[in-house]
Amino acid sequence: MPTQSIVEEIYTHEYLWRSGTALVGRIEATADDAHHLALPALLITYLAYEAFINFAGHVLLPELWSREKKNFKGKPLEYKIERIAAKLPGFEWRKGARPYQSIRQLSEFRDLVAHGKVQVNEYLAELQSNGAHFSFRHAWDHYLTRDQLLRFREDTKAFCDALLVSIRQASSHPHVAFPAFDGPLASAASETRCH
């Protein structure tokens, strides 16, 4: 009886990006939860970016990425990008400018959320007649505006699209034909084997 040998790829960055997009859509629809929806939307945007970098490594440097944990243990994500960029002589990585600087800020936000420390604030406040005098401000508040969220997503996509332009020169992988985060969620190929 014949069997099918199947090779399947699931693109984590595509799933994550679409999850973030769904949250952004909810933010647009309801202002009540905007602050609470922006936090996971930004976090998922960063996770999609990180997954995209891993996709790029998988496509360009499969031997290195097949043992990713061993090869990159203790290294920052930027080290992975350096390895990828070294394989792409046409890629211009402007670390000190947008869109990459926005991603650096998004990385700081990710660290702030992921490490979840108690934030202690000390300040003087005048007691208001309505009793309000607490500010309850968190270090991540300035990230959680609609404008910031849209800028982070726009800049993340722009950086990944720029990287893809160079990747297309070095790889014939079918998924690189799509703009960043606009491709299919998965792909598969099969081969029939007779016994």
C-alpha positions as CSV (number, residue, x, y, z in Angstrom):
1,M,0.0,0.0,0.0
2,P,1.4,3.4,-0.9
3,T,2.2,6.0,1.9
4,Q,2.6,9.7,1.8
5,S,5.8,11.4,3.0
6,I,4.7,14.8,4.1
7,V,6.8,17.9,4.9
8,E,4.8,20.6,6.6
9,E,5.8,24.0,7.8
10,I,3.7,26.1,10.2
11,Y,4.6,29.7,10.2
12,T,4.3,30.9,13.8
13,H,5.0,34.5,13.0
14,E,1.9,34.5,10.7
15,Y,-0.3,33.2,13.5
16,L,1.0,35.6,16.1
17,W,0.7,38.6,13.8
18,R,-2.9,37.8,13.0
19,S,-3.6,37.4,16.8
20,G,-2.2,40.9,17.3
21,T,-4.3,42.2,14.4
22,A,-7.4,40.8,16.0
23,L,-6.6,42.6,19.2
24,V,-6.0,45.9,17.4
25,G,-9.4,45.4,15.7
26,R,-11.0,45.1,19.1
27,I,-9.3,48.2,20.3
28,E,-10.7,50.1,17.3
29,A,-14.2,48.8,18.1
30,T,-14.3,49.4,21.9
31,A,-12.5,52.2,23.8
32,D,-13.4,50.7,27.2
33,D,-10.8,48.0,27.2
34,A,-8.2,49.7,25.0
35,H,-5.5,49.9,27.6
36,H,-6.0,46.2,28.5
37,L,-6.1,45.1,24.8
38,A,-3.1,47.2,23.8
39,L,-0.8,45.4,26.3
40,P,-1.3,41.9,24.8
41,A,-1.4,43.3,21.3
42,L,2.1,44.9,21.7
43,L,3.4,41.8,23.4
44,I,2.1,39.6,20.6
45,T,3.6,42.0,18.0
46,Y,7.0,41.5,19.6
47,L,6.6,37.7,19.7
48,A,5.6,37.7,16.0
49,Y,8.7,39.7,15.2
50,E,10.9,37.3,17.1
51,A,9.2,34.4,15.3
52,F,9.8,36.1,12.0
53,I,13.5,36.4,12.8
54,N,13.5,32.7,13.5
55,F,11.7,32.0,10.2
56,A,14.4,34.1,8.4
57,G,17.1,32.1,10.1
58,H,15.4,28.8,9.2
59,V,15.2,29.8,5.6
60,L,18.7,31.3,5.2
61,L,20.8,29.2,7.7
62,P,18.9,26.0,8.2
63,E,22.0,24.2,9.7
64,L,22.5,26.8,12.3
65,W,18.8,27.1,13.2
66,S,18.3,23.4,13.4
67,R,20.2,23.6,16.6
68,E,19.0,27.0,17.6
69,K,18.9,26.5,21.3
70,K,22.5,25.3,21.4
71,N,23.8,27.9,18.9
72,F,22.1,30.9,20.4
73,K,21.8,30.1,24.1
74,G,22.3,33.2,26.2
75,K,22.6,35.4,23.1
76,P,20.2,38.4,22.4
77,L,17.9,38.4,19.5
78,E,20.1,41.0,17.9
79,Y,22.8,38.4,17.6
80,K,20.5,36.3,15.5
81,I,19.8,39.3,13.2
82,E,23.6,39.8,12.9
83,R,24.0,36.2,11.7
84,I,21.1,36.7,9.2
85,A,22.4,40.1,8.0
86,A,25.9,38.6,7.4
87,K,24.3,36.3,4.9
88,L,22.5,39.2,3.1
89,P,25.1,41.7,1.7
90,G,22.3,43.8,0.2
91,F,20.5,44.3,3.5
92,E,21.0,47.7,5.1
93,W,20.4,47.5,8.8
94,R,20.2,51.0,10.3
95,K,20.2,50.2,14.0
96,G,20.0,53.9,15.1
97,A,16.9,54.8,13.0
98,R,13.3,53.9,12.5
99,P,12.0,51.3,11.9
100,Y,14.6,49.3,14.0
101,Q,14.6,51.8,16.9
102,S,10.9,51.3,17.3
103,I,11.6,47.5,17.6
104,R,14.2,48.2,20.2
105,Q,11.6,50.2,22.2
106,L,9.2,47.3,21.7
107,S,11.8,45.0,23.1
108,E,12.1,47.2,26.2
109,F,8.4,46.9,26.6
110,R,8.5,43.2,26.2
111,D,11.2,43.0,29.0
112,L,9.1,45.2,31.2
113,V,6.1,42.9,30.8
114,A,7.9,39.6,30.8
115,H,9.8,40.3,34.0
116,G,6.7,41.6,35.8
117,K,8.3,43.3,38.7
118,V,6.3,45.3,41.2
119,Q,6.7,49.0,40.4
120,V,7.0,51.3,43.3
121,N,6.2,55.0,42.7
122,E,6.7,57.8,45.2
123,Y,5.2,61.3,44.7
124,L,3.4,64.1,46.4
125,A,-0.2,64.8,45.5
126,E,-2.8,67.3,46.6
127,L,-6.0,65.8,47.9
128,Q,-8.8,66.6,45.5
129,S,-12.3,67.4,46.7
130,N,-13.5,64.2,44.9
131,G,-10.9,62.2,46.9
132,A,-8.8,61.4,43.8
133,H,-5.1,61.8,44.4
134,F,-3.5,58.6,43.3
135,S,-1.9,58.4,39.8
136,F,-1.5,54.6,39.4
137,R,0.9,55.1,36.6
138,H,3.0,52.2,35.3
139,A,6.2,52.4,33.3
140,W,4.5,50.7,30.4
141,D,1.7,53.3,30.1
142,H,3.4,55.4,27.5
143,Y,3.6,52.3,25.2
144,L,-0.1,51.6,25.5
145,T,-1.6,54.3,23.4
146,R,-3.3,53.6,20.1
147,D,-0.8,55.7,18.2
148,Q,2.2,53.9,19.8
149,L,0.6,50.5,19.1
150,L,0.1,51.4,15.5
151,R,3.6,52.8,15.1
152,F,5.2,49.7,16.7
153,R,3.2,47.4,14.4
154,E,3.9,49.5,11.3
155,D,7.7,49.7,12.0
156,T,7.9,46.0,12.8
157,K,6.3,45.2,9.5
158,A,8.5,47.7,7.6
159,F,11.7,46.2,9.1
160,C,10.6,42.6,8.3
161,D,9.5,43.6,4.8
162,A,13.0,45.2,4.2
163,L,14.7,42.1,5.5
164,L,12.5,40.0,3.1
165,V,13.6,42.0,0.1
166,S,17.1,40.8,0.7
167,I,16.1,37.3,1.7
168,R,14.5,36.9,-1.7
169,Q,17.9,37.3,-3.3
170,A,19.4,34.5,-1.2
171,S,16.5,32.0,-0.9
172,S,14.0,30.3,-3.1
173,H,11.8,29.3,-0.1
174,P,8.2,29.8,-1.3
175,H,7.1,31.7,1.8
176,V,9.5,34.6,1.2
177,A,7.4,35.6,-1.8
178,F,4.8,37.1,0.5
179,P,5.1,40.4,2.3
180,A,5.9,40.0,6.0
181,F,3.0,38.7,8.0
182,D,0.7,38.4,4.9
183,G,1.5,34.9,3.8
184,P,-0.3,31.6,4.4
185,L,-0.3,30.2,7.9
186,A,1.3,26.9,6.8
187,S,2.5,25.0,3.7
188,A,3.0,21.3,3.0
189,A,4.4,19.1,0.3
190,S,4.0,15.4,-0.2
191,E,5.6,12.5,-2.0
192,T,4.0,9.1,-2.6
193,R,6.0,6.1,-1.7
194,C,5.2,2.6,-2.8
195,H,6.3,-0.4,-0.7
